Amino acid sequence: MINKVEDKMEKIKCPNCGHTLIFATNIDAELKCNRCKKIIKIQKEKSEEHAQTIVK
């Protein structure tokens, strides 16, 4: 039996072009968007008030 994750995953999109990058509950990473080739730094905790997305 698989344990269900209690926290719902959210869709994290590129702020530049709107392409979906990843589904996550919390993340601290830098990703490169496949569509617009920008590097995006993402810091998202469980609470939305601490979320940050920066395009480099």
Backbone as CSV, one residue per row, in Angstrom:
resi,resn,N_x,N_y,N_z,CA_x,CA_y,CA_z,C_x,C_y,C_z
1,MET,0.844,-1.191,0.000,0.000,0.000,0.000,0.887,1.251,0.000
2,ILE,0.535,2.210,-0.790,1.300,3.448,-0.907,0.704,4.489,0.026
3,ASN,1.578,5.158,0.801,1.118,6.234,1.679,0.811,7.473,0.860
4,LYS,-0.311,8.096,1.136,-0.673,9.323,0.433,0.043,10.511,1.063
5,VAL,0.457,11.438,0.237,1.065,12.671,0.717,-0.064,13.592,1.153
6,GLU,0.005,14.043,2.395,-1.059,14.892,2.933,-1.060,16.287,2.307
7,ASP,0.127,16.820,2.013,0.213,18.152,1.402,-0.018,18.025,-0.092
8,LYS,-0.830,18.892,-0.641,-1.096,18.850,-2.075,0.052,19.504,-2.830
9,MET,0.458,18.872,-3.909,1.499,19.432,-4.753,0.922,20.585,-5.564
10,GLU,1.769,21.574,-5.800,1.356,22.726,-6.584,2.181,22.798,-7.855
11,LYS,1.574,23.337,-8.884,2.245,23.519,-10.164,3.107,24.776,-10.068
12,ILE,4.402,24.651,-10.337,5.308,25.792,-10.326,5.650,26.110,-11.771
13,LYS,5.329,27.335,-12.181,5.499,27.752,-13.569,6.624,28.763,-13.704
14,CYS,7.171,28.849,-14.902,8.174,29.859,-15.230,7.487,31.227,-15.216
15,PRO,8.009,32.188,-14.453,7.378,33.517,-14.430,7.559,34.283,-15.736
16,ASN,8.512,33.865,-16.557,8.792,34.546,-17.810,7.831,34.132,-18.924
17,CYS,7.632,32.802,-19.108,6.814,32.339,-20.228,5.586,31.529,-19.814
18,GLY,5.474,31.147,-18.544,4.304,30.425,-18.068,4.365,28.920,-18.254
19,HIS,5.492,28.386,-18.713,5.667,26.946,-18.911,5.748,26.248,-17.545
20,THR,5.064,25.107,-17.388,5.101,24.359,-16.136,6.476,23.724,-15.969
21,LEU,7.135,24.018,-14.834,8.471,23.509,-14.579,8.460,22.235,-13.755
22,ILE,7.641,22.229,-12.685,7.682,21.118,-11.743,6.432,21.159,-10.866
23,PHE,6.074,20.015,-10.312,5.031,19.930,-9.301,5.735,19.643,-7.975
24,ALA,5.477,20.434,-6.931,6.173,20.238,-5.662,5.372,20.817,-4.503
25,THR,5.649,20.302,-3.309,5.061,20.872,-2.094,6.001,21.917,-1.518
26,ASN,7.299,21.628,-1.518,8.287,22.629,-1.138,9.546,22.372,-1.955
27,ILE,10.281,23.439,-2.274,11.437,23.320,-3.166,12.394,24.475,-2.893
28,ASP,13.680,24.202,-3.050,14.729,25.216,-2.984,15.732,24.836,-4.069
29,ALA,15.568,25.420,-5.261,16.370,24.969,-6.400,16.499,26.048,-7.467
30,GLU,17.415,25.798,-8.402,17.517,26.582,-9.625,17.207,25.641,-10.779
31,LEU,16.287,26.060,-11.630,15.884,25.255,-12.784,16.044,26.076,-14.046
32,LYS,16.293,25.384,-15.152,16.352,26.050,-16.445,15.084,25.700,-17.208
33,CYS,14.366,26.715,-17.635,13.134,26.511,-18.381,13.469,25.962,-19.766
34,ASN,12.809,24.876,-20.144,13.049,24.268,-21.454,12.537,25.128,-22.600
35,ARG,11.540,25.953,-22.331,10.949,26.754,-23.400,11.734,28.043,-23.647
36,CYS,11.945,28.859,-22.604,12.577,30.173,-22.817,14.067,30.202,-22.457
37,LYS,14.603,29.091,-21.920,16.025,28.915,-21.603,16.539,29.847,-20.504
38,LYS,15.649,30.441,-19.710,16.046,31.272,-18.573,16.290,30.382,-17.364
39,ILE,17.218,30.780,-16.492,17.458,30.069,-15.245,16.592,30.721,-14.174
40,ILE,15.804,29.914,-13.475,14.866,30.404,-12.478,15.252,29.850,-11.122
41,LYS,15.430,30.730,-10.140,15.697,30.305,-8.768,14.362,30.281,-8.031
42,ILE,14.037,29.148,-7.421,12.755,28.969,-6.759,12.984,28.591,-5.311
43,GLN,12.349,29.321,-4.403,12.333,28.981,-2.990,10.883,28.972,-2.556
44,LYS,10.359,27.797,-2.256,8.977,27.688,-1.845,8.890,26.721,-0.675
45,GLU,8.339,27.202,0.409,8.096,26.352,1.564,6.625,25.995,1.576
46,LYS,6.176,25.358,2.621,4.776,24.961,2.699,3.855,26.158,2.763
47,SER,4.330,27.279,3.322,3.470,28.454,3.400,3.760,29.384,2.222
48,GLU,2.722,29.895,1.603,2.858,30.754,0.420,3.513,32.095,0.726
49,GLU,3.470,32.574,1.964,4.022,33.882,2.259,5.550,33.893,2.186
50,HIS,6.193,32.718,2.182,7.652,32.642,2.085,8.141,32.267,0.694
51,ALA,7.239,32.159,-0.274,7.615,31.735,-1.629,8.304,32.864,-2.388
52,GLN,9.362,32.493,-3.142,10.081,33.454,-3.979,10.444,32.797,-5.294
53,THR,10.306,33.540,-6.367,10.731,33.067,-7.685,11.506,34.197,-8.334
54,ILE,12.740,33.925,-8.741,13.614,34.938,-9.333,14.108,34.435,-10.674
55,VAL,13.992,35.253,-11.728,14.512,34.923,-13.050,15.890,35.541,-13.161
56,LYS,16.875,34.727,-13.572,18.245,35.244,-13.736,18.553,35.451,-15.195
